[in-house]
Amino acid sequence: MTPENPAADKSPTPSSASSSPASPAPSSSSPPPSSSLKRVVAASLVGTTIEWYDFFLYGSAAAIVFDKVFFPSSDPLVGTLLAFLTLAVGFAARPIGALVFGHYGDRIGRKKLLVLSLLMMGGATFAIGLLPSHAAIGTLAPVLLTVLRLVQGFALGGEWGGAVLLVSEHGDAKRRGYWASWPQTGAPAGQLLGVAVLAVMTALLSEAAFVSWGWRVPFLLSGVLVGVGLWIRLAVDESPVFKEARERAEARKAEAAMTGGDKQVEKMPLVAVLRFHWKDVLIAMGARMAENITFYVITAFILVYATKELGLSQQTALNAVLISSAVHFAVIPMWGALSDRVGRRPVYLLGAVGTGLWVFPFFQLLDTKSFGAIVLAVMVGLVLHGAMYGPQAAFFSELFATRLRYSGASIGAQFSSVAAGAPAPLIATALLADYGNSTPIALYVIAAVLLTVIAIVCAKETSRQDLTKIGQDDAVEHTPAAGAAAGTAPGAGSASDRSREPVQP
């Protein structure tokens, strides 16, 4: 039996064809109405944009103002480092969010958990805008800031998996890469929105006014954005693929009760993922290494390199990132659509190898100190990054069985972010400080690319799979009670008995 064979779900016993109290829902591999799918895509895109707006807004504020508001007694450089440490805390919380949201998302559904993640992220961001400063309440201020940053990271760890799965499981296989790539555009959209709002506030206010109260406005605006996001997100239906899988599970339980067959024990999603999909988790983590590291080197470390190494203004680097992020937003769905035509692996490999080849020209263009050259360096880097990021949502969704998909995709994506994205700017900064040039940083990126290439080469092509037929039995474990009662030795059952064993992709 292969992961694509649904026979075990439909015919667990020779008599199941006539005795089953419920039959599985029709396959959801056929495309849903265009208007319904577009509504789901809009709900996922708006939600991820808001979540990334909140997440990136914190990073920008940490670099610009948090050292003055929450760590004023420190040396300016130490204060900035402390602010960035609270930024890193958010990354540490993302795997925890992936575990918790993945578990309940696979148990009770994608939609409910997505609503919760949006509320948590928006609530934490809004609360940051209301936090008293260090001057008002002392050391309690940075402590509360850190707690709220933990909530942000926890929520984002659960958001990504649910958002991309909701789209992947609504769409049809022929265009899954394209439609599932739209939630991915929430990252550049959120970054554009967050940096733009901060840029407007700094342009309109004096430095004293911005430090005093102006920085709070973008955080408080999150409350409005969350209201819009909830209005859109609550209007969509639960994933039909998840509902079908849940109906099959209920049918199995009812059938076992009526026929006296093997007891079927529903496994915890995390346990089942680590048992049946551990290779897929490693593939997802490896695939994320180059994607995550190159993104933060291009968009975050560039601020350090441009100011400390090249002596340019921070605004020059920010403007280059802003312009390039708009292009990034546009090309992500294009790469997703291409992956529908030629496959996930070729497009992903193109992005990984391309970023590895581009990293030396990237720094050479930065070293010219020409704004046009800097924009070109960042833009090409993000276009190549998009070749990995665009197909990633569909690719990760297609690695895991439905009843384990939220957990598997979230674990693979978020655990790698701790090893890849979180330390990338710090590692690059340390390498620059130790060696005084960009060569070690380029080699660091190339090492990440090699890990990603190995992961993709080890992966199987996943495009155009029917999501309902991937490892359907991975979520249940069968006990040999019935076989033993009938006098059959353990492991020596009939062909139909053996066909009911959990699939191991």
Residue pairs with C-beta under 8 A, 6 or more apart in sequence:
1 7
1 8
1 499
1 503
2 503
3 401
3 469
3 470
3 471
3 472
3 503
3 505
4 465
4 466
4 469
4 470
5 469
5 503
6 468
6 469
6 472
7 499
8 472
8 473
8 499
8 500
8 501
8 503
9 24
9 248
9 252
9 472
9 473
10 16
10 23
10 24
11 17
11 496
11 499
12 252
12 255
12 261
12 496
12 499
12 500
13 19
13 255
13 259
13 261
13 496
13 500
14 496
15 259
16 255
16 259
19 255
19 258
19 259
20 251
20 255
21 251
21 254
21 255
21 258
22 247
22 250
22 251
22 254
22 255
23 251
24 244
24 247
24 248
24 251
25 240
25 243
25 244
25 247
25 248
26 244
27 244
27 466
27 468
28 169
28 240
28 241
28 244
28 467
28 468
29 172
29 173
29 466
29 467
29 468
30 172
31 37
31 171
31 172
31 174
31 175
32 170
32 171
32 172
32 240
36 170
36 237
37 167
37 170
37 171
37 179
39 232
39 235
39 236
40 166
40 167
40 170
40 236
40 237
41 167
41 179
41 182
41 183
42 232
43 166
43 229
43 232
43 233
43 235
43 236
44 114
44 163
44 164
44 166
44 167
44 182
44 183
44 186
45 182
45 183
45 185
45 186
45 189
46 228
46 229
46 232
46 233
47 114
47 117
47 118
47 159
47 163
47 183
47 186
47 229
47 232
47 233
48 159
48 160
48 163
48 183
48 184
48 185
48 186
48 187
48 190
49 185
49 186
49 189
49 190
49 193
50 118
50 121
50 122
50 186
50 190
50 222
50 225
50 226
50 228
50 229
51 117
51 118
51 121
51 155
51 156
51 159
51 186
51 190
52 156
52 186
52 187
52 189
52 190
52 191
52 194
53 189
53 190
53 191
53 193
53 194
53 222
53 225
54 121
54 122
54 124
54 125
54 152
54 190
54 194
54 222
55 90
55 121
55 152
55 153
55 156
55 190
56 190
56 191
56 194
56 195
57 125
57 194
57 197
57 198
57 218
57 219
57 222
58 87
58 90
58 125
58 128
58 149
58 152
59 87
59 300
60 194
60 195
60 198
61 198
61 215
61 218
61 219
62 80
62 83
62 84
62 86
62 87
63 80
63 83
63 84
63 303
63 314
64 198
64 202
64 215
65 210
65 211
65 215
66 79
66 83
66 86
66 145
67 74
67 76
67 79
67 80
67 82
67 83
68 79
68 211
69 133
69 134
69 141
69 211
69 215
70 83
70 131
70 133
70 134
70 141
70 142
70 145
71 78
71 79
71 82
71 83
71 134
71 142
72 79
72 134
72 135
73 134
74 82
82 142
84 425
84 426
86 142
86 145
86 146
86 149
87 149
88 422
88 423
88 426
89 146
89 149
89 150
89 153
90 149
90 150
90 152
90 153
90 156
91 153
91 417
91 418
91 421
91 422
92 150
92 153
92 418
92 422
93 149
93 150
93 151
93 152
93 153
93 154
93 157
94 153
94 154
94 156
94 157
94 414
94 417
94 418
95 157
95 411
95 414
95 415
95 417
95 418
96 154
96 157
97 117
97 153
97 154
97 155
97 156
97 157
97 158
97 159
97 410
97 414
98 157
98 158
98 161
98 407
98 410
98 411
98 413
98 414
98 415
99 270
99 407
99 410
99 411
100 154
100 158
101 113
101 116
101 117
101 157
101 158
101 159
101 161
101 162
101 406
101 410
102 158
102 161
102 269
102 270
102 406
102 407
102 408
102 409
102 410
102 411
103 268
103 269
103 270
103 407
104 112
104 113
105 113
105 158
105 161
105 162
105 165
105 406
105 407
105 410
106 269
106 403
106 404
106 405
106 406
106 407
106 475
107 269
109 238
109 239
109 242
109 243
109 246
110 162
110 165
110 166
110 169
110 238
110 239
110 242
110 406
111 166
111 233
111 236
111 237
111 238
111 239
113 158
113 162
113 406
114 159
114 162
114 163
114 166
114 233
115 230
115 233
115 234
116 158
117 155
117 156
117 158
117 159
117 162
118 155
118 159
118 226
118 229
118 230
118 233
119 226
119 230
120 151
120 154
120 155
121 151
121 152
121 155
121 156
121 159
121 226
122 222
122 223
122 225
122 226
122 229
123 151
123 226
124 148
124 149
124 151
124 152
124 155
125 148
125 152
125 219
125 222
126 219
126 220
126 222
126 223
126 226
127 148
128 145
128 148
128 219
129 216
129 217
129 218
129 219
129 220
129 222
130 216
130 220
131 141
131 144
131 145
131 148
132 141
133 141
134 141
134 142
157 410
157 414
158 410
160 183
160 410
160 413
160 414
161 405
161 406
161 407
161 409
161 410
161 413
161 414
162 406
162 410
163 183
163 186
164 180
164 183
164 184
164 393
164 394
164 396
164 397
164 409
165 239
165 397
165 405
165 406
165 409
166 236
166 239
167 179
167 180
167 182
167 183
167 393
168 176
168 179
168 180
168 393
168 394
168 397
168 398
168 467
169 239
169 240
169 241
169 242
169 397
169 402
169 405
169 467
170 179
170 239
170 240
170 241
171 179
171 180
173 463
173 464
173 465
173 466
173 467
174 340
174 464
175 337
175 340
176 340
176 394
176 397
176 398
176 463
176 464
177 336
177 337
177 338
177 339
177 340
177 344
177 390
177 391
177 394
177 395
177 463
178 333
178 336
178 337
178 340
179 336
180 336
180 393
180 394
180 397
181 332
181 333
181 335
181 336
181 337
181 389
181 390
181 391
181 393
181 394
182 332
182 333
182 336
183 393
184 332
184 336
184 389
184 390
184 392
184 393
185 329
185 332
185 333
187 389
188 325
188 326
188 328
188 329
188 332
188 382
189 329
191 299
191 321
191 325
192 322
192 325
192 326
192 329
194 218
195 318
195 321
195 322
196 322
197 217
197 218
197 221
198 215
198 218
199 318
201 210
201 214
201 215
201 217
201 218
202 210
202 214
204 214
205 214
241 402
241 467
241 468
242 402
244 402
244 468
245 402
245 403
245 468
245 472
248 472
249 266
249 403
249 475
249 476
252 264
252 476
253 264
255 261
256 262
256 263
256 264
260 482
261 482
262 478
262 479
262 480
262 481
262 482
262 483
262 497
262 500
263 478
263 479
263 481
263 482
264 476
264 477
264 478
265 476
265 477
265 478
265 479
266 475
266 476
267 275
267 475
267 476
267 477
269 403
269 404
269 406
269 407
269 408
269 475
270 407
270 411
272 403
272 404
272 474
272 475
273 281
273 400
273 404
273 407
273 408
273 411
274 281
275 474
276 401
276 404
276 471
276 474
276 502
276 503
276 504
276 505
277 399
277 400
277 401
277 404
277 408
277 471
277 474
277 505
279 458
280 399
280 400
280 408
280 412
280 505
281 408
281 411
281 412
281 415
282 412
282 455
283 399
283 412
283 455
283 456
283 458
283 459
284 396
284 399
284 408
284 409
284 411
284 412
284 413
284 416
284 455
285 412
285 415
285 416
285 419
285 455
286 416
286 451
286 452
286 454
286 455
286 456
286 458
287 348
287 388
287 392
287 395
287 396
287 452
287 455
287 456
287 459
288 392
288 412
288 413
288 416
288 417
288 420
288 452
289 416
289 419
289 420
289 448
289 449
289 451
289 452
289 455
290 351
290 352
290 355
290 356
290 388
290 445
290 448
290 449
290 451
290 452
290 453
291 351
291 352
291 385
291 388
291 389
291 392
291 420
291 452
292 416
292 417
292 420
292 421
292 424
293 420
293 421
293 424
293 444
293 445
293 448
294 355
294 359
294 381
294 384
294 385
294 445
294 448
294 449
295 382
295 385
295 389
295 421
296 421
296 424
296 425
297 424
297 425
297 428
297 441
297 445
298 321
298 362
298 378
298 381
298 382
298 385
299 321
299 325
299 378
299 382
300 424
300 425
301 424
301 425
301 428
301 429
301 441
302 317
302 320
302 321
302 366
302 378
303 314
303 317
303 318
304 425
304 428
304 429
304 432
305 317
305 363
305 366
305 428
305 432
305 438
306 312
306 313
306 314
306 316
306 317
306 366
306 374
307 313
307 314
307 317
308 432
309 432
309 438
310 366
310 367
310 369
312 369
316 371
316 374
317 374
319 371
319 375
320 371
320 374
320 375
320 377
320 378
321 378
323 375
323 378
323 379
324 375
324 378
324 379
324 381
324 382
325 382
327 379
327 382
327 383
328 382
328 383
328 385
328 386
331 382
331 383
331 386
331 390
332 386
332 389
332 390
333 390
334 386
334 390
335 347
335 351
335 386
335 387
335 389
335 390
335 391
336 390
336 391
336 393
336 394
338 347
338 390
338 391
339 346
339 347
339 348
339 390
339 391
339 394
339 395
339 463
340 463
340 464
343 461
343 463
344 391
344 394
344 395
344 398
344 461
344 462
344 463
345 456
345 459
345 461
347 387
347 390
347 391
348 387
348 388
348 391
348 392
348 395
348 452
348 456
349 453
349 456
349 457
350 384
350 387
351 384
351 385
351 386
351 387
351 388
351 389
352 388
352 449
352 452
352 453
352 456
353 449
353 453
354 384
354 387
355 381
355 384
355 385
355 388
355 445
355 449
356 445
356 446
356 449
356 450
358 380
358 381
358 384
359 442
359 445
359 446
360 442
361 377
362 377
362 378
362 380
362 381
362 442
363 377
363 438
363 441
363 442
365 373
365 374
365 376
365 377
366 373
366 374
366 377
366 438
367 438
368 374
388 452
394 462
394 463
395 462
396 408
396 409
396 412
396 413
397 405
397 409
397 467
398 462
398 463
398 465
398 467
398 470
399 408
399 409
399 412
399 459
399 462
400 407
400 408
400 409
400 470
400 471
401 408
401 470
401 471
401 472
401 474
401 475
401 503
401 505
402 467
402 468
402 470
402 472
403 474
403 475
404 471
404 474
404 475
405 467
420 448
427 444
428 441
428 444
431 440
431 441
431 444
432 438
432 440
432 441
434 440
470 505
471 503
471 504
471 505
472 503
473 500
473 501
473 502
473 503
474 502
474 503
474 504
474 505
476 502
477 502
478 500
478 501
478 502
480 490
480 493
483 489
483 490
483 493
483 497
484 490
488 494
488 497
